[in-house]
Amino acid sequence: ATEFAKEEVKRVLGILDSHLKTQTFLVGERVSLADISVVCTLLWLYKQVLEPAFRQPFVNVNRWFVTCLNQPQFKAVLGDVKLCEKMAQFDAKKFAENQPKKDTPKKEKPPKEEKKQEKKEEKKPAPEEELDECDQALAAEPKSKDPFAHLPKSPFVMDEFKRKYSNEDTLTVALPHFWEHFDKEGWSIWYAEYRFPEELSQTFMSCNLITGMFQRLDKLRKNAFASVILFGTNNDSSISGVWVFRGQELAFPLSPDWQVDYESYTWRKLDSDSEECKTLVKEYFLWEGEFQHVGKPFNQGKIFK
C-alpha cells in the first residue's frame, strides 16, 4: 500500500510539474485561490514525505511551492516551513504504544434512593472552532473587487451579443444586433496592433502568443470582446485586432493581472460612428474583407469572448 501511494504521489506531481513548466503560478501571474488550496494540500507531504531524492525530479513544482511559501501572506500563516530531509517511516511499535489502553469497566454502585435536587447547568457558549492552516490561508486571501463597479449601468448586454455571435450568422444577425444595441457611452472600440512583427517567426508560435494573452485575461471576458487575426506566413506575419471594452478607457490598467501583454501592442480608440470603425468591425468580426491597412493575407483568427 505504501509503494502504491508513493507511485500515485509521483504521478500527480508529474502532472503538476508539466503544468508549471510555463507558469509562475497555477493560474495567471499572481497568487490565486488555486495556489493557496494546492499548497495547503501538499504542505505535509513536503514536511514529512518528499525527501530531497524523492522531490528532485519535480523541479517546477518545487520552484512554485517554495515561491508560494516565501510570499508574505503565506509566511504570516504558515511561518517558516522546513522541507523534509528524511522520509517519515511507519513504526508499528510506536503506533501501538500511542494507542489508548483498554480499561476494564468498573462496576457502578447502585444509585441511592434519596432524590437530590438537580442543579440547573448554565449553558456555556460553544468555543469558536479553530481554523486549520489551510482555512487560515484561504481567509487571508483578499476579496477581489470588480474593476468596473464604478461605471454606470449600460443598456448594451455583451453576453447577449456573444450568444448571437456564437450561435447565429455573423453578417445577417450578430453584426446588425451589435450596432443596433451598442452603447457608445458605456462601451468603447479599439484597434490593436502588435508592436514587434519582426520578432514573429513560425505562425503556430504567433498563434500561441495570442492564445496566451487571452488565457491571462480570463477575468476580463465578462466586460470585453475581441477578434484578433494573424496575417501572413512564416517569418512574414503581423497580428492585429479589434477590441470592445466596458467604459471609455483601456481596461488593462484596472487590474495587475491584465497588464502582462497589452504594452506589446499599440492601441487606438475608434470613433464608433465612423466608416473606418464600421469597416474594421465588419472585417475583423467576419474574418473576411480586403484588410487594406494590413497588406498581408489572412492566416487565422482568434476570438476573445
N, C-alpha and C positions, 0 to 999 in steps of 0.2 A: 504493500500500500504506500509506503514511504517513497519507493522508487517511482511509482506511478505518479505520485503527487509532484515529485521533482521534475519529471518529464512534462507534466501539464504546466508547471510554472515556466519552464523553458519555452514551451510552445506559445504561451500568452505573451511572454516578454519579447519573443521574436516578432510577433505581430506588431506590438507596440513600438519596437525598435525600428521596424520598417517605416511605420507612420511618421516617426520623429526624425527620420533621416533628413527631411527637407523642412522641418518645422521647429521653431524655437519652443513653442508651447503646443498643447493639444489642439487648440482652436485659435486661429489668428496669431497675433504678435504680442499678446499680453496674457497675463494670468486670468483664467476664467474659472467658472464653477467646475468645469470638467477637470482641470488640473488639481483643484482642491480635493475633489472626490477621489481621484485615482491615487494621488499622493497618500491620502489617508488610508486607502486600501492596501498600498504597498509598504506602508511605514514599518509594520512589524516584520515583514519579510526582509527588509533592508537592515533591520536591527538584529534579527535573530537567525536568519537563514542564508541570505545572499552573501556568503563569504567572498573575498576577492576573486578566487578562481572561478566561482560559480557565476558571478555577475560580469566578469571581464568581457565576454563576447557581446554584451548588450551596451555598447559604448554610448549610443544615442539616448537610451533610457537613463543610463547613469548620469549623463550630462544634464538631461532635463530634470531628473529628480533632485540633483544637487543644486541646480539653478533655482528650483522652486523653494528648497529648504533655506536658501540664502536670501529670499525675499523678506522684507521686514515684517509683513503680515504673518508669514509662516513662523518666523522666529519668535514673534510675540506670543504665539500659542504653543508651538512645539518645543521652543528653546533650541539648544544645540543638540542635534541628533548625531550620535556616534554610529557609524556604519559597522556592520557585523565584521568581525575579524576571524571568527571560527564558528562554523555552523553548529547550532544547538543540537544536541543528541538526546534521544529519548532514554531516560534512566528508569527502568522498571522498579528498582528498589526504592528510589526516592519518591516515585509516584505512589507506591504502596504506603510509604511512611506518611505521606501527606494526606492520605485518605482518612476521614473521620472513623474512629473506632466504634464498633457496635457495642453499646452498653446493654447489659441485661436489664430488662424492665423491672422496676421496683414495685412491690405490692403497695397499693394505695390503701390507707386506712379508711374505713367507712366514715362518712361524714357524721358529725354529731347532730342530734335531732334539734338542738337549740337553733332557733331561727335568728340569724343576725340581720341587722338592718343593712340592706345593700347600699353601699355608698355610690352616689352618682359620680361617674367618672367624667371629668371635664374633657371635652373634645379638644385635642391639641391640633393645631394646624399642620397639615401634611408637609413634610420637609420638601423643599424645592429639589427637583430632580437635577442632579449634576450632569452637565454636558460632557460627553467624551471628547477626545481630541479632534475627531472629525467634525462633530457638531459645532465645536467652538470655532473651527476654521471656516465652516460654512456661514456661521453667524457673523464672522468678521468680514465677510465679502460685502463690499459696498453695493447698495442697490443702484443700478444704472438708471439715469434719468432720460426721459425722452428728449432728444436734442431739438425736436420740432414742437415741443409743447407750447412755446411762446407764440406760435403762429396762429392767426385766426382760422376758424373752420372754413374749408373750401368746398364749394359745390361739386368740384370735379372729383369723382371717385376713381382712383387709379386702379383698384382691384377689378372694377367693372370693365375698364378698358382692357386690362390684361386678359380677362376671360374672353373678350371679343377677339383679341389678337391671337390667342392660343387656339380658339375653337372655331372661328369663322373666317371667311375670306378677308384678307387684309385690305385689298383695294376697294371692294364694294361695301364692306361692313365696318371693319376696325378703324380705318382711316377716317371715314365720314363721322363715326362716333367720336373719335378723338377731337376733331375740330369743332364738332357741334357742342361738346361739353367742356372743352379745355378752358380753364380759368387762368387767364394771364396775370391776374393779380395775386393768385395764390401759388402759381407754379411758374417755372421758367425753363427755357430750352437752350441747350448749349452744344456747341460744336467742339470736339476734342481731336487733337492730332498728336501722335507720338513724336517726341522731340528728337529721337535718335535713330532714324531709319537706317543709317549706315551701319548700325550695330546688329540689325536683323539679318540673320543668315538663312537657316532652314525654316521653311514655312511652318512645320509642325511645332518648332520651338517658339515661333511667334504666336501661334495659337495658344500654346501653354502660358505665354505671358498674359494674354487676355483672360484666360480661364482663372489663372492665379489671382488676378486683380478682382475678378467677380467673387471668388471664394472669400477673399478678405473683406469684402463689402457686404457680407451676408445680411447684417442687421440693417442695412440701408434699403433693402428690397421693397419694404412697405411704402417708402417715400421716394422711389425713383424707378425709372425705366430707361433702358439704353439698347441701342443696336450698334455694335462695334464690328467693323469689317477689316479683314486683311486683304490688301490688294497686292497684285504682282506675283512673282515667283521666287524661288530660292535665290538669295543674295541680291535681290532687286525687289524689295517689297516695302509697304508702308501700312500703318494702322491709323484709322480714324473712325470717329463715331458721332452719333447724335444722342445726347442725354437729356432726360426730363427730370427735373428736381422739384421737390416741395420748396416753396419760398423763392426769393429773388437773388439769392447768393449761392455760390458753390457750397454743396453740403459737406464736403470733406473736412474742412476745419472744425466742424461741430463735434467731432469725436476723434480722439487719438488713434482709434482702431482703423479709421478710414484714410489715414494720411500717408500710408506706405507707398502708394503707387502714383497718386494724382499729380505730383510735381514732375513726373516723367512725361507729362502731356502739356500742350498749350491749350488754353480754354478761351473760347469766345462766345459771349452771350448773343443769342439770336433774337431778332425782333419777330415775335410770333405772327405779326400782321404782314411781314414782308414776303415777297415772292421767293426770295432766296431761302428763307426758313421753310416755306411750304414745300419747295422742291427738295431740299435736303431731307426733310422728314419723310417725304414720299419715297425717295430713292433708298434711304437707309432702312426704313421700316419694311420696304418690299424686297430689298436686296436686288433691285433692278433699276436700270437707268443708265444715263450717259456718264455720270460721275466726272464731269468735265474738269472739276477742280483737282482731281487726283492724277490722271494721266497714266494709270495702270489698270489692267483688267481685274475684275472681281475674282477673288480666290475663294474665300469662305467668310461666313459671318457668325457672330455670337450674340445672343440676346440676354440681357440682364433684366430679369423680371421676377 
